């Protein structure tokens, strides 16, 4: 499937890299209200870039939160329509003192671009846009009909997206979605992500009195909110790491021998991951391997906890209030509502008498997503990657969450193929995030090839 687009990509390589640097310089932090105009500026930048690439009807879709961008090229009658998804928002860059260069002043060092959003996922988004430009500039058309949807709330759980999908069903109708928010196993090893975990969250607050109490006057008789909360949190798991919340695992399917064999076939980078983080031993349910726990099993984590005096020195009080945030990664056949209800029932059942317990759902919930390995969209991606890398892709069920995948299936009825070129070691969400320029150049070629591979895609076959 070689074509004139190949020399075009090589000829314009430096421009594509400069555009990436320009895009990365926009501090599009979606969770920061002070960056609201910067997020809009990033989306306007994407809209203009889609226009210059040759896409049509490029427009802003307003939401109660941050805006989305839409564009299309629909000049291939009788061919499938592919919805390409990406996001322009990024995580907060803090802690700033750990960056070797300012997070929104991108720098190239040793073939890597360092900036917030470089790997997650501005580079991948621009690779897909550049591929469409190359095909349109050299052939005057694309092998398939293409629609782009770029959001700016992915890093805060895509709260506005479901309503937009429902309201714009006709505009966004497609036969298949391709998410550029993904990556590969290594510089020389491709992978296909067949599944993503969902997410559910709960904020827990306990109150044991109207005010904090003097520990000398009330010690031994007044309940301590921090002690109560810690005991409640400890009751969620046993000492071995197994989640013991009744109803939490309802519906979770056992791993098949084939799934365990496929997971075992992939070289295990868990020891290196733990060593890089300074972790001596893996934690979690001992009935499953570390890789299985990380990819295909549900999790329950306390993400933050607070209560009582936390300033300098000592303040001898008995705290009257304590709080914690809990999130759970979910696997197929679990739902956020089901898991949250199980947590709420457990916590209320274990709360001591006389304690005021307040529970509230956290934003950013999403359902898990699983695409069969034999899906024709996955097969097209696998053929593309094998042509690029010269190797058969691994098949991953990744432990992360991308909320749009379940929403696209539930609302638009389309499956999603993950197709991106970030690598796990590139510091996503961390200081000194970077992306390899070589990966993005490979990604531009791969997107060009994938569009050709999808020309024969049948949604009916995909559903089978």
C-alpha positions in Angstrom: 0.0 0.0 0.0 2.9 2.3 -0.7 2.1 5.6 -2.4 3.0 9.2 -3.1 2.1 10.0 0.5 5.4 8.4 1.7 7.7 11.0 0.1 5.2 13.7 1.1 5.6 12.7 4.8 9.3 12.8 4.5 9.3 16.2 2.7 7.2 17.8 5.4 8.7 16.1 8.4 10.3 19.2 9.8 7.1 21.2 9.5 5.1 18.5 11.3 7.6 18.6 14.1 7.4 22.4 14.4 3.6 22.2 14.5 3.9 19.8 17.4 6.1 22.2 19.3 3.5 25.0 18.7 0.7 22.8 19.9 2.5 21.7 23.0 3.2 25.3 24.0 -0.5 25.8 24.7 -1.1 25.0 28.4 -4.5 23.3 27.9 -4.9 21.9 31.4 -8.6 21.0 31.5 -8.9 20.7 35.3 -7.6 24.2 36.0 -10.3 27.0 35.8 -7.5 29.5 35.1 -6.6 27.7 32.0 -10.1 27.7 30.5 -9.2 30.1 27.7 -6.0 28.2 27.0 -8.0 25.0 26.5 -10.3 26.8 24.0 -7.2 28.2 22.3 -5.9 24.6 21.9 -9.2 23.5 20.4 -9.2 26.5 18.0 -5.7 25.5 17.0 -6.8 21.9 16.3 -9.8 23.2 14.2 -7.4 25.3 12.0 -5.0 22.4 11.7 -7.8 20.1 10.4 -8.7 22.7 7.9 -5.2 23.1 6.6 -4.9 19.3 6.3 -7.8 19.4 3.8 -10.7 18.3 6.1 -14.0 20.0 5.7 -16.7 21.4 7.9 -14.2 22.0 10.7 -16.1 23.5 13.6 -16.3 24.0 17.4 -19.0 22.0 19.2 -19.9 23.9 22.4 -20.6 22.1 25.7 -21.2 23.3 29.3 -17.6 22.5 29.9 -14.7 22.7 27.4 -15.5 22.7 23.6 -15.1 19.8 21.2 -13.8 20.0 17.6 -15.3 18.2 14.6 -14.2 17.9 11.0 -14.9 15.5 8.2 -14.0 14.3 4.7 -16.9 12.4 3.2 -15.9 12.0 -0.4 -15.8 8.2 -0.6 -19.3 7.0 -1.3 -19.9 3.3 -0.6 -16.8 3.1 1.6 -16.9 2.9 5.4 -16.9 6.0 7.7 -14.1 6.1 10.3 -14.4 8.3 13.3 -10.9 9.3 14.6 -10.8 10.3 18.2 -8.3 12.3 20.2 -8.1 14.9 22.9 -6.3 18.2 23.3 -6.3 18.6 27.0 -3.4 17.7 29.3 -2.8 16.9 32.9 -1.5 19.6 35.4 2.3 19.8 35.2 2.9 20.0 38.9 5.3 19.5 40.7 7.1 22.1 38.5 10.4 21.9 40.4 11.0 18.3 39.0 10.9 19.4 35.4 14.3 19.8 33.7 12.7 22.4 31.3 9.4 24.3 31.6 6.5 22.0 30.8 4.9 24.3 28.2 8.2 25.4 26.6 8.9 22.2 24.5 12.5 21.2 24.0 14.1 18.5 21.8 16.8 16.5 23.5 18.2 13.4 21.9 15.4 12.9 19.5 12.7 13.4 22.2 10.3 16.3 22.6 9.9 17.1 26.3 6.6 18.9 27.3 3.3 18.3 29.1 1.0 16.5 26.6 3.8 15.3 24.3 3.1 11.6 24.7 -0.5 11.9 26.1 -1.6 12.7 23.5 -1.0 15.7 21.3 1.7 13.9 19.3 -0.6 11.0 18.4 -3.4 13.4 17.4 -1.2 15.3 15.1 0.1 12.1 13.5 -3.4 11.1 12.5 -4.1 14.6 11.1 -0.8 14.6 9.2 -1.7 11.2 7.6 -4.9 12.6 6.3 -3.1 15.6 4.9 -0.6 13.5 3.1 -3.2 11.3 1.5 -5.4 14.2 0.5 -2.4 16.3 -0.8 -1.0 13.5 -3.0 -4.1 11.5 -4.0 -6.9 14.1 -3.7 -9.0 11.7 -1.7 -9.0 9.3 1.2 -9.6 5.5 1.0 -12.4 5.9 3.5 -14.8 8.6 4.8 -13.2 10.2 7.8 -14.6 12.2 10.8 -12.5 13.7 13.5 -13.7 14.3 17.1 -11.3 16.0 19.4 -12.4 16.7 23.0 -10.8 18.7 25.7 -12.1 17.0 28.9 -10.5 13.5 28.7 -8.2 14.2 31.6 -11.2 15.0 33.8 -13.3 12.0 32.8 -15.1 13.4 29.6 -18.2 14.6 31.5 -19.6 16.6 28.5 -19.0 13.9 25.9 -22.0 11.5 26.4 -24.5 14.4 25.9 -22.8 15.6 22.8 -22.7 12.0 21.3 -26.4 11.7 22.0 -27.3 15.1 20.6 -25.1 14.7 17.5 -25.7 11.1 16.5 -26.2 11.9 12.9 -23.2 14.2 12.6 -20.9 11.6 14.3 -22.4 8.4 12.8 -19.7 6.1 11.7 -18.9 2.4 11.0 -15.8 2.2 13.2 -13.9 4.5 15.6 -10.2 4.7 15.9 -8.8 6.1 19.2 -5.3 7.7 18.8 -5.1 7.8 22.6 -3.0 4.7 22.8 0.5 3.4 22.4 2.9 0.5 21.5 4.7 -2.0 23.6 8.2 -0.8 22.7 10.3 1.0 20.1 10.5 -2.2 18.1 7.4 -4.1 19.4 3.8 -3.3 18.4 0.7 -4.0 20.4 -3.1 -4.1 20.0 -5.1 -2.9 23.0 -8.2 -5.2 23.1 -9.7 -3.9 26.3 -9.7 -1.0 28.8 -10.8 -0.9 32.4 -13.7 1.3 33.5 -13.6 3.6 36.5 -15.8 4.3 39.5 -15.1 6.7 42.4 -16.4 7.5 45.8 -15.6 10.2 48.4 -16.1 9.1 52.0 -16.5 11.6 54.9 -17.0 10.6 58.5 -18.0 13.0 61.4 -17.9 11.9 65.0 -18.6 15.2 66.8 -19.5 18.9 66.1 -16.0 20.1 66.8 -12.4 18.9 67.4 -11.9 18.0 71.0 -9.0 18.5 73.5 -7.3 15.1 73.7 -6.6 15.6 77.4 -10.2 16.4 78.3 -12.0 14.0 76.0 -9.3 11.3 75.4 -10.6 7.8 76.0 -14.2 8.7 75.7 -14.6 10.6 72.4 -14.5 8.7 69.0 -11.7 9.8 66.7 -12.8 10.4 63.1 -9.4 9.5 61.7 -9.4 6.2 63.5 -12.9 5.5 62.3 -12.1 6.3 58.7 -8.9 4.2 58.7 -10.7 1.2 60.1 -13.4 1.6 57.4 -10.9 1.8 54.6 -8.9 -1.2 56.0 -12.1 -3.3 56.0 -12.3 -3.0 52.2 -9.4 -5.5 51.7 -7.9 -8.3 53.6 -4.3 -8.3 54.7 -3.3 -10.2 51.5 -4.7 -7.6 49.3 -7.9 -9.3 48.2 -10.9 -7.0 47.8 -13.6 -8.3 50.3 -16.5 -6.0 49.5 -19.6 -8.1 49.1 -21.0 -7.7 45.6 -17.9 -6.0 44.3 -16.9 -8.9 41.9 -20.5 -9.7 40.8 -20.4 -10.7 37.1 -16.7 -10.6 36.7 -15.7 -13.4 34.3 -13.0 -15.8 35.2 -9.9 -15.6 33.0 -9.8 -18.3 30.3 -6.8 -20.4 29.7 -6.3 -18.7 26.4 -6.3 -15.2 28.0 -3.8 -16.3 30.6 -1.6 -17.9 27.9 -1.7 -14.6 25.8 -0.8 -12.6 28.9 2.0 -15.0 29.7 3.4 -14.7 26.2 4.1 -11.0 26.6 7.5 -10.2 28.3 6.7 -9.1 31.8 8.1 -5.6 32.5 6.6 -5.5 36.0 10.0 -5.9 37.8 11.4 -3.0 35.9 8.3 -0.9 36.5 8.5 -1.6 40.3 12.2 -1.0 40.4 11.9 2.4 38.6 9.3 3.4 41.3 11.4 2.1 44.2 9.0 -0.7 45.1 10.5 -3.8 46.6 7.6 -6.2 46.2 4.3 -6.1 44.2 1.1 -5.7 46.1 -2.4 -7.1 45.4 -4.5 -10.2 45.2 -2.1 -13.2 45.5 -4.5 -15.4 43.5 -3.4 -13.6 40.3 -0.1 -12.7 38.7 1.1 -9.1 38.9 0.4 -8.7 35.2 -3.1 -10.1 35.5 -3.8 -7.8 38.5 -2.5 -4.9 36.5 -4.4 -5.5 33.3 -7.5 -7.7 33.7 -8.6 -7.6 37.3 -10.6 -4.9 39.1 -8.8 -2.7 41.6 -9.7 -0.6 44.7 -7.4 2.2 45.7 -7.5 5.0 48.3 -6.2 8.0 46.3 -6.1 10.5 49.2 -7.0 10.8 52.9 -7.1 13.8 55.2 -8.3 14.8 58.7 -7.2 16.4 61.9 -4.2 18.7 62.4 -1.5 18.5 59.7 0.5 21.6 60.2 3.9 22.1 61.8 4.4 20.9 65.4 1.8 19.3 67.6 -1.8 20.1 68.2 -3.3 17.6 70.7 -6.8 17.3 69.3 -9.3 14.4 68.6 -10.4 15.1 65.1 -14.1 15.3 64.5 -14.0 14.8 60.7 -11.9 12.8 58.2 -12.2 12.3 54.4 -10.9 9.9 51.8 -11.2 9.5 48.0 -11.5 6.0 46.6 -11.4 4.9 42.9 -11.8 1.5 41.4 -10.7 0.2 38.0 -13.4 -2.0 36.5 -13.3 -5.0 34.2 -16.0 -6.3 31.7 -19.3 -7.1 33.3 -18.8 -4.6 36.1 -20.6 -1.2 36.0 -19.7 2.0 37.9 -23.1 2.1 39.5 -22.9 -1.6 40.7 -19.5 -1.2 42.2 -20.3 2.1 43.9 -23.4 0.6 45.4 -21.4 -2.3 46.8 -18.9 0.1 48.3 -21.7 2.2 49.9 -23.4 -0.8 51.4 -20.1 -2.1 52.8 -19.2 1.2 54.3 -22.6 1.8 55.9 -22.6 -1.7 57.3 -19.2 -1.3 58.9 -19.6 2.2 60.2 -19.8 2.4 64.0 -23.0 3.6 65.7 -23.2 7.3 66.2 -20.9 8.2 63.3 -22.2 10.4 60.5 -21.2 8.9 57.2 -21.4 10.9 54.0 -20.8 9.2 50.6 -20.6 11.0 47.2 -19.8 9.7 43.8 -16.7 11.2 42.2 -16.8 12.6 38.7 -15.2 10.8 35.7 -16.9 7.4 36.0 -16.7 5.2 32.9 -17.6 1.7 31.9 -15.0 -1.0 30.9 -14.6 -1.8 27.2 -13.6 -5.1 25.5 -13.2 -5.7 21.8 -12.8 -9.3 20.5 -9.3 -10.1 19.3 -10.8 -11.4 16.0 -12.7 -8.1 15.3 -12.0 -7.0 11.7 -11.0 -3.6 12.8 -8.4 -5.1 15.1 -7.2 -7.3 12.2 -6.7 -4.2 10.0 -4.7 -2.5 12.7 -2.6 -5.7 13.3 -1.8 -6.0 9.5 -0.8 -2.3 9.5 1.5 -2.7 12.5 3.1 -5.8 11.2 3.9 -4.1 8.0 5.5 -1.2 9.9 7.3 -3.1 12.6 7.9 -6.5 10.9 6.5 -8.2 14.0 3.2 -9.6 15.1 1.6 -7.3 17.6 1.0 -8.4 21.2 -2.6 -8.3 22.3 -3.1 -6.3 25.5 -6.0 -5.7 27.9 -4.6 -2.5 29.3 -5.3 -1.5 32.9 -6.0 2.2 32.1 -9.4 3.8 31.3 -10.5 5.8 28.2 -14.1 6.7 28.9 -15.1 7.4 25.3 -14.7 3.8 24.2 -17.7 2.6 26.2 -19.7 5.8 25.3 -19.1 5.3 21.6 -20.4 1.8 21.8 -23.4 2.6 24.0 -24.5 5.7 22.2 -23.3 5.5 18.6 -23.1 1.7 18.4 -19.6 1.7 17.1 -16.6 -0.3 18.2 -13.2 1.4 18.8 -9.8 0.3 17.7 -6.9 1.8 19.8 -4.1 3.0 17.5 -1.4 5.3 19.0 2.3 5.4 19.2 3.2 6.5 22.7 5.4 4.3 24.9 5.0 3.4 28.5 8.3 5.0 29.6 7.5 8.5 28.4 6.3 9.9 31.7 2.6 10.5 30.9 1.1 12.5 33.8 4.5 12.9 35.3 7.3 15.5 35.3 9.5 15.5 32.2 6.9 13.9 29.9 8.3 13.3 26.4 7.6 11.6 23.1 10.0 10.1 20.7 10.0 11.9 17.3 10.8 8.6 15.7 7.6 7.1 17.1 5.5 9.9 15.7 7.1 9.6 12.2 6.3 5.9 12.3 2.8 6.8 13.5 2.1 9.1 10.5 3.0 6.3 8.1 0.9 3.8 10.1 -2.2 6.0 10.0 -1.8 6.4 6.2 -1.6 2.6 5.9 -4.5 2.0 8.3 -6.8 4.2 6.2 -6.1 1.9 3.3 -6.6 -1.3 5.3 -10.0 0.0 6.5 -11.4 0.6 3.0 -12.9 -2.9 3.0 -14.2 -2.8 6.6 -17.8 -3.9 7.2 -19.6 -2.8 10.3 -21.8 -5.9 10.0 -18.7 -8.1 10.0 -17.3 -6.1 12.9 -20.4 -6.8 15.0 -20.1 -10.4 14.3 
